[in-house]
Amino acid sequence: MARQFSEVAVGDVLGPVTVPVTRETLLAYAAASLDQNPIHQDEDFATSVGLPDVIAHGMWTMGATGTVAADWAGDAGRVLRYGTRFTSMVVVPREGAALEVSGVVKSLDAATKQATVELTTTASGAKVLGRCLATVQLD
């Protein structure tokens, strides 16, 4: 259901939402995206190149975060613009990991009924995305 512009205010908070990530998640994403880089799948390879363990794909992390904004707005088609910077890795040990995604409404445009939401995504207490902004269409 689409979020109503009249029910949103600058400063409103989204989440936090916990998004689990497992090695199975990474295998499925690798198959779908055709990104078969072994740093996302092979623990021995990942550690041999200096990583602490297998890491999540940056684009998976971005997508998982964007899904939180899309769900808040009502569906993915309501996300008009979305961008971020990658600031840290999401390490995925054998037992899995989780993203914590929250957001705040930074601005509203009454003429277009659009909201700009700043998202914050952390994993193991570290911020993994920076300057993460989504512009969404409200009803």
C-alpha positions as CSV (number, residue, x, y, z in Angstrom):
1,M,0.0,0.0,0.0
2,A,1.4,3.4,-1.0
3,R,2.4,5.7,1.8
4,Q,0.4,8.9,1.9
5,F,2.2,12.3,1.6
6,S,-0.2,13.8,4.2
7,E,1.0,11.2,6.8
8,V,4.7,11.9,6.4
9,A,6.8,14.7,8.1
10,V,10.4,15.7,7.9
11,G,12.2,13.9,10.7
12,D,10.0,10.8,10.5
13,V,12.1,7.6,11.1
14,L,12.1,4.4,9.2
15,G,13.1,1.2,10.9
16,P,15.4,0.0,12.1
17,V,15.0,-3.1,9.9
18,T,17.2,-6.1,10.2
19,V,18.1,-7.8,6.9
20,P,19.8,-11.2,7.3
21,V,22.6,-12.3,5.0
22,T,23.9,-15.8,4.8
23,R,26.3,-17.5,2.5
24,E,23.3,-19.0,0.7
25,T,22.1,-15.5,0.1
26,L,25.5,-14.7,-1.5
27,L,25.4,-17.8,-3.7
28,A,21.9,-16.9,-4.9
29,Y,22.9,-13.3,-5.6
30,A,26.1,-14.5,-7.4
31,A,24.0,-16.7,-9.7
32,A,21.4,-14.0,-10.4
33,S,24.0,-11.2,-11.0
34,L,26.6,-13.4,-12.7
35,D,29.2,-12.0,-10.2
36,Q,31.1,-15.1,-9.4
37,N,34.0,-13.4,-7.7
38,P,35.3,-16.0,-5.2
39,I,35.7,-13.3,-2.4
40,H,31.9,-13.7,-2.1
41,Q,31.8,-17.5,-2.0
42,D,35.1,-19.1,-1.1
43,E,36.4,-18.5,2.5
44,D,39.9,-19.9,1.7
45,F,40.2,-17.6,-1.3
46,A,38.8,-14.6,0.6
47,T,41.3,-15.0,3.4
48,S,44.2,-15.6,1.0
49,V,43.7,-12.2,-0.5
50,G,43.6,-10.5,2.9
51,L,39.9,-10.4,3.7
52,P,38.7,-11.4,7.1
53,D,36.2,-13.9,5.6
54,V,33.7,-14.0,2.7
55,I,32.1,-10.6,2.1
56,A,28.8,-9.6,0.7
57,H,28.5,-8.1,-2.8
58,G,28.4,-4.3,-2.5
59,M,25.4,-4.2,-5.0
60,W,23.6,-6.8,-2.8
61,T,24.1,-4.5,0.2
62,M,22.9,-1.5,-1.8
63,G,19.9,-3.4,-3.1
64,A,18.9,-4.8,0.4
65,T,19.0,-1.2,1.7
66,G,17.0,0.1,-1.2
67,T,14.4,-2.5,-0.5
68,V,13.8,-1.0,2.9
69,A,13.1,2.4,1.3
70,A,10.8,0.7,-1.3
71,D,8.9,-1.2,1.3
72,W,8.4,2.0,3.3
73,A,7.1,3.9,0.3
74,G,4.8,1.1,-0.8
75,D,6.6,-0.7,-3.6
76,A,9.9,-0.6,-5.6
77,G,8.3,1.4,-8.4
78,R,8.0,4.3,-6.0
79,V,11.8,4.7,-5.7
80,L,12.6,7.5,-8.2
81,R,16.3,8.0,-7.4
82,Y,18.7,6.1,-5.3
83,G,22.4,6.4,-4.7
84,T,25.1,5.7,-2.2
85,R,28.8,5.3,-1.6
86,F,30.3,2.1,-0.3
87,T,32.2,2.7,2.9
88,S,33.0,-0.7,4.4
89,M,32.6,-4.4,3.7
90,V,29.9,-6.7,5.0
91,V,31.7,-9.7,6.4
92,V,29.6,-12.9,6.2
93,P,31.0,-15.6,8.5
94,R,29.6,-19.2,8.4
95,E,26.8,-18.4,10.9
96,G,25.7,-15.4,8.7
97,A,25.4,-11.7,9.4
98,A,22.8,-9.0,9.4
99,L,22.4,-5.5,8.1
100,E,20.7,-2.9,10.2
101,V,18.9,-0.4,8.1
102,S,17.2,2.8,9.3
103,G,16.3,6.1,7.8
104,V,15.0,9.5,8.3
105,V,12.9,11.7,6.1
106,K,15.2,14.7,5.2
107,S,12.8,16.7,2.9
108,L,9.4,16.7,1.4
109,D,8.2,18.3,-1.9
110,A,4.5,19.1,-1.7
111,A,4.2,19.9,-5.4
112,T,5.4,16.5,-6.5
113,K,4.5,14.5,-3.3
114,Q,8.1,13.2,-3.1
115,A,10.2,12.5,0.0
116,T,13.9,12.3,0.2
117,V,15.0,9.7,2.7
118,E,18.5,9.4,4.1
119,L,19.3,5.7,4.9
120,T,21.9,4.4,7.3
121,T,23.1,0.8,7.0
122,T,25.4,-0.9,9.4
123,A,26.8,-4.4,9.8
124,S,28.5,-5.5,13.0
125,G,28.2,-2.0,14.3
126,A,30.1,-0.4,11.3
127,K,28.5,1.9,8.8
128,V,28.8,0.2,5.4
129,L,27.1,2.7,3.1
130,G,27.6,6.5,3.1
131,R,25.6,9.3,1.6
132,C,22.7,6.9,1.0
133,L,19.7,8.8,-0.3
134,A,16.4,7.7,-1.9
135,T,13.8,9.9,-3.4
136,V,10.4,8.2,-3.3
137,Q,7.0,9.0,-4.7
138,L,4.1,9.2,-2.2
139,D,0.4,9.4,-2.8
